[in-house]
């Protein structure tokens, strides 16, 4: 990995360290925390979509699994929140591994519909199992405690999420330049050519899908503890579409594009509140403009223009 690739990581870490001290109030700190949560999820999703070339239209389902594991297991079974988070990640990873082999035999629209169906099944299950999940109304999530210290304030969770984001960016940068990452890029380019040179295409597809699902589940648990309440909306179709849009707008196959896409699309609804009822229309118009004028995504497009300008 070139040293220049880490400059973005150092800049990201510097921003994360300084940000809590310059935001004017807790509203902006909350917004920054939500941006960072989405950034980690989108980073994992971009590894699947951008680097491996596989689509997932039901990824919010894995967020729901993590969030509800952190709510149900401590509440109904007395499990420690940290163990509940780990259990949620294990369940999401196991489910992803179970469905990946049959699902990833499909391609294109068929693959998109299959992953969409998986997300819908998870969402319906969370809504219908009211005895455990609270149904459509949701349920509270117990406070997370570590070493006798309760993570109960916005600042506590900001630093936790900032650490998770920094580690995720560092791990992703190292992974995409490893043999595993090169294999992912190879199967994105051509699955047939990858098989010819000895890449186990199915194994790599399953592995990256499981990894992406675990990313989403862990951040679902973090979201549940941070907000203190979970509802099935965390796992609905529109949330999945929002995550995919963040990947596309920021830039596929771009680690820093994932961060930019998550930041922009998390902040954009707040910036459009002045439109009073026309927020969705304005939001859609901005996304259409991005796709028309920057089809490769914001970060890759700007990087290419900057490189040509040198």
C-alpha positions as CSV (number, residue, x, y, z in Angstrom):
1,X,0.0,0.0,0.0
2,X,1.4,3.4,-1.0
3,X,2.0,5.8,1.8
4,X,-0.1,8.4,0.0
5,X,-3.2,6.1,0.5
6,X,-2.8,6.7,4.3
7,X,-3.0,10.5,4.1
8,X,-6.7,10.3,3.9
9,X,-6.8,8.1,7.0
10,X,-4.6,10.6,8.9
11,X,-6.9,13.4,7.8
12,X,-10.0,11.5,8.8
13,X,-8.5,10.7,12.2
14,X,-7.5,14.4,12.7
15,X,-11.1,15.5,11.9
16,X,-12.6,13.0,14.2
17,X,-10.3,14.1,17.1
18,X,-11.0,17.9,16.6
19,X,-14.7,17.7,15.7
20,X,-16.2,17.3,19.2
21,X,-14.4,20.5,20.4
22,X,-15.6,22.7,17.5
23,X,-19.3,21.7,17.0
24,X,-21.6,24.4,18.5
25,X,-24.0,22.0,20.2
26,X,-25.1,18.4,20.8
27,X,-27.3,18.4,17.7
28,X,-24.2,18.6,15.5
29,X,-22.4,16.0,17.6
30,X,-25.3,13.7,17.1
31,X,-25.3,14.3,13.4
32,X,-21.5,13.6,13.3
33,X,-22.0,10.3,15.2
34,X,-24.7,9.2,12.7
35,X,-22.5,10.1,9.8
36,X,-19.7,8.0,11.3
37,X,-22.1,5.0,11.9
38,X,-23.3,5.2,8.3
39,X,-19.7,5.5,7.0
40,X,-18.7,2.2,8.6
41,X,-21.7,0.4,7.2
42,X,-21.2,1.9,3.7
43,X,-17.5,1.0,3.9
44,X,-18.4,-2.6,4.3
45,X,-21.1,-2.4,1.6
46,X,-18.6,-0.8,-0.8
47,X,-16.3,-3.7,-0.4
48,X,-19.1,-5.9,-1.6
49,X,-20.5,-3.7,-4.4
50,X,-17.5,-1.6,-5.5
51,X,-14.6,-4.0,-5.1
52,X,-16.3,-7.4,-5.6
53,X,-19.0,-6.2,-8.0
54,X,-21.9,-7.9,-6.1
55,X,-25.1,-6.0,-5.3
56,X,-27.0,-6.2,-2.0
57,X,-30.4,-4.5,-1.9
58,X,-31.4,-5.8,1.5
59,X,-28.3,-4.9,3.5
60,X,-30.4,-3.0,6.1
61,X,-31.6,-6.4,7.3
62,X,-28.2,-7.2,8.8
63,X,-28.3,-3.8,10.6
64,X,-31.7,-4.9,12.0
65,X,-30.2,-8.2,13.2
66,X,-27.5,-6.5,15.1
67,X,-29.8,-3.9,16.6
68,X,-32.4,-6.4,17.8
69,X,-29.8,-8.8,19.1
70,X,-28.5,-6.0,21.3
71,X,-32.1,-5.3,22.4
72,X,-33.6,-8.9,22.8
73,X,-30.7,-10.9,24.2
74,X,-30.0,-8.6,27.2
75,X,-33.7,-7.9,27.8
76,X,-35.2,-11.4,27.5
77,X,-32.2,-13.6,28.2
78,X,-30.0,-11.5,30.5
79,X,-27.0,-11.6,28.2
80,X,-24.3,-8.9,28.6
81,X,-24.6,-6.2,25.9
82,X,-21.1,-6.9,24.6
83,X,-21.9,-10.6,24.2
84,X,-25.2,-9.7,22.6
85,X,-23.4,-7.6,20.1
86,X,-21.0,-10.4,19.3
87,X,-23.9,-12.8,19.0
88,X,-25.7,-10.5,16.6
89,X,-22.6,-10.3,14.5
90,X,-22.3,-14.1,14.5
91,X,-26.0,-14.6,13.6
92,X,-25.7,-12.0,10.7
93,X,-22.5,-13.7,9.5
94,X,-23.9,-17.2,9.7
95,X,-27.1,-16.1,7.8
96,X,-25.0,-14.4,5.2
97,X,-22.8,-17.5,4.8
98,X,-26.0,-19.7,4.6
99,X,-27.7,-17.7,1.8
100,X,-24.6,-16.5,-0.1
101,X,-23.9,-19.6,-2.1
102,X,-27.4,-20.0,-3.7
103,X,-27.9,-16.2,-4.0
104,X,-24.5,-15.5,-5.7
105,X,-25.2,-18.0,-8.4
106,X,-27.5,-15.3,-9.7
107,X,-26.3,-12.1,-11.5
108,X,-27.6,-8.7,-12.3
109,X,-31.3,-8.0,-11.7
110,X,-31.9,-11.5,-10.3
111,X,-29.2,-11.0,-7.7
112,X,-30.6,-7.7,-6.7
113,X,-34.1,-9.2,-6.3
114,X,-32.8,-12.1,-4.2
115,X,-30.9,-9.8,-1.8
116,X,-34.0,-7.6,-1.7
117,X,-36.1,-10.6,-0.7
118,X,-33.7,-11.5,2.1
119,X,-34.0,-8.0,3.5
120,X,-37.8,-8.0,3.3
121,X,-38.0,-11.4,5.1
122,X,-35.8,-10.1,8.0
123,X,-37.9,-6.9,8.2
124,X,-41.2,-8.9,8.2
125,X,-39.9,-11.2,10.9
126,X,-38.9,-8.3,13.1
127,X,-42.4,-6.8,12.7
128,X,-44.3,-10.0,13.4
129,X,-42.4,-11.5,16.3
130,X,-43.9,-8.9,18.7
131,X,-43.4,-11.0,21.8
132,X,-39.7,-10.5,21.5
133,X,-39.3,-7.5,19.2
134,X,-42.1,-5.3,20.3
135,X,-43.6,-5.5,16.8
136,X,-43.9,-2.3,14.6
137,X,-43.5,-0.1,17.7
138,X,-40.0,-1.4,18.5
139,X,-38.4,-1.9,21.9
140,X,-35.8,-0.2,24.2
141,X,-32.2,-1.2,24.2
142,X,-30.3,-1.5,27.6
143,X,-27.4,0.7,28.3
144,X,-24.0,-0.6,27.2
145,X,-21.5,-1.0,30.1
146,X,-17.8,-1.7,29.8
147,X,-15.6,-2.4,32.9
148,X,-18.1,-0.8,35.2
149,X,-18.4,2.3,33.0
150,X,-21.8,3.1,31.3
151,X,-21.7,4.5,27.8
152,X,-24.6,6.8,28.2
153,X,-23.8,10.2,26.7
154,X,-23.5,11.4,23.1
155,X,-19.8,12.1,23.6
156,X,-19.1,8.6,24.9
157,X,-20.7,7.1,21.8
158,X,-19.0,9.6,19.5
159,X,-15.6,8.4,20.6
160,X,-16.6,4.7,20.3
161,X,-17.9,5.3,16.8
162,X,-14.9,7.4,15.8
163,X,-12.5,4.6,16.9
164,X,-14.6,2.0,15.0
165,X,-14.5,4.2,11.9
166,X,-10.7,4.7,12.1
167,X,-10.1,1.0,12.5
168,X,-12.5,0.2,9.7
169,X,-10.8,2.6,7.2
170,X,-7.3,1.2,8.2
171,X,-8.4,-2.4,7.8
172,X,-10.1,-1.7,4.5
173,X,-7.0,0.0,3.1
174,X,-4.9,-2.9,4.0
175,X,-7.4,-5.5,2.8
176,X,-7.9,-4.1,-0.7
177,X,-4.1,-4.2,-1.3
178,X,-3.8,-7.8,0.0
179,X,-4.1,-11.0,-2.0
180,X,-7.7,-11.1,-0.8
181,X,-8.5,-7.6,-2.1
182,X,-6.8,-8.3,-5.5
183,X,-8.9,-11.4,-5.8
184,X,-12.0,-9.4,-5.2
185,X,-11.0,-6.9,-7.9
186,X,-10.3,-9.7,-10.3
187,X,-13.7,-11.3,-9.9
188,X,-15.3,-7.9,-10.4
189,X,-13.4,-7.5,-13.7
190,X,-14.2,-11.0,-15.0
191,X,-15.4,-14.1,-13.0
192,X,-14.4,-16.4,-15.9
193,X,-10.9,-15.0,-16.1
194,X,-10.6,-15.2,-12.3
195,X,-11.5,-18.8,-12.4
196,X,-9.0,-19.5,-15.1
197,X,-6.1,-18.1,-13.0
198,X,-7.2,-20.1,-10.0
199,X,-9.4,-17.7,-8.0
200,X,-12.1,-19.6,-6.0
201,X,-14.9,-17.2,-7.0
202,X,-17.6,-18.7,-4.8
203,X,-15.4,-18.6,-1.7
204,X,-14.4,-15.0,-2.2
205,X,-18.0,-14.0,-2.9
206,X,-19.2,-15.7,0.3
207,X,-16.3,-14.2,2.4
208,X,-16.9,-10.6,1.3
209,X,-20.7,-10.9,1.8
210,X,-20.2,-12.3,5.3
211,X,-17.7,-9.6,6.2
212,X,-20.0,-6.9,4.9
213,X,-22.9,-8.3,6.9
214,X,-20.8,-8.4,10.1
215,X,-19.9,-4.7,9.5
216,X,-23.6,-3.9,9.2
217,X,-24.6,-6.0,12.3
218,X,-22.0,-4.4,14.6
219,X,-23.0,-0.9,13.6
220,X,-26.7,-1.9,14.0
221,X,-25.9,-2.9,17.6
222,X,-24.0,0.4,18.1
223,X,-27.0,2.3,16.7
224,X,-29.4,0.6,19.0
225,X,-27.3,1.4,22.1
226,X,-26.6,4.9,21.0
227,X,-30.3,5.8,20.3
228,X,-31.6,3.6,23.1
229,X,-34.5,2.3,21.0
230,X,-34.9,0.1,17.9
231,X,-37.8,-0.3,15.4
232,X,-38.1,-2.4,12.3
233,X,-37.5,0.7,10.2
234,X,-33.8,0.1,10.7
235,X,-34.2,-3.0,8.5
236,X,-36.6,-1.7,5.9
237,X,-36.1,-1.5,2.1
238,X,-35.7,2.3,2.0
239,X,-32.8,2.2,4.4
240,X,-31.1,-0.4,2.2
241,X,-31.6,1.9,-0.9
242,X,-30.2,4.8,1.1
243,X,-27.0,2.8,1.9
244,X,-26.6,1.7,-1.7
245,X,-27.0,5.4,-2.8
246,X,-24.3,6.5,-0.4
247,X,-22.0,4.0,-2.1
248,X,-22.8,5.2,-5.6
249,X,-22.7,8.9,-4.9
250,X,-19.4,8.7,-2.9
251,X,-17.8,6.4,-5.5
252,X,-17.7,2.7,-5.9
253,X,-14.4,0.9,-5.2
254,X,-13.3,4.0,-3.2
255,X,-12.6,3.7,0.5
256,X,-12.8,7.5,1.0
257,X,-15.8,7.7,-1.4
258,X,-17.7,5.6,1.2
259,X,-16.9,8.2,3.8
260,X,-17.9,11.2,1.6
261,X,-21.1,9.5,0.4
262,X,-22.1,8.7,4.0
263,X,-21.4,12.2,5.2
264,X,-23.2,14.0,2.3
265,X,-26.3,11.8,2.3
266,X,-26.6,11.8,6.1
267,X,-26.3,15.6,6.2
268,X,-28.4,16.4,3.1
269,X,-31.8,15.8,4.6
270,X,-31.0,18.2,7.4
271,X,-29.8,20.8,4.9
272,X,-33.0,20.5,2.9
273,X,-35.5,21.1,5.7
274,X,-35.9,24.7,4.5
275,X,-37.8,23.3,1.5
276,X,-40.8,22.4,3.7
277,X,-42.4,19.4,2.2
278,X,-40.2,19.4,-1.0
279,X,-37.2,17.8,0.7
280,X,-37.6,14.5,-1.0
281,X,-38.0,16.2,-4.4
282,X,-34.8,18.2,-3.8
283,X,-33.0,15.2,-2.5
284,X,-33.9,13.2,-5.6
285,X,-32.9,16.1,-8.0
286,X,-29.5,16.3,-6.3
287,X,-28.9,12.6,-6.6
288,X,-30.0,12.6,-10.3
289,X,-27.5,15.5,-11.0
290,X,-24.7,13.5,-9.3
291,X,-25.4,10.4,-11.4
292,X,-25.7,12.4,-14.7
293,X,-22.5,14.5,-14.2
294,X,-20.5,12.2,-12.0
295,X,-21.5,8.6,-12.8
296,X,-18.3,7.2,-11.2
297,X,-19.1,8.9,-8.0
298,X,-17.9,12.1,-6.4
299,X,-14.4,11.0,-5.1
300,X,-13.2,9.1,-8.2
301,X,-14.4,11.9,-10.5
302,X,-12.7,14.6,-8.6
303,X,-9.5,12.5,-8.2
304,X,-9.4,11.9,-12.0
305,X,-9.8,15.6,-12.7
306,X,-7.1,16.5,-10.2
307,X,-4.8,13.9,-11.7
308,X,-5.3,15.3,-15.2
309,X,-4.7,18.8,-13.9
310,X,-1.2,18.0,-12.7
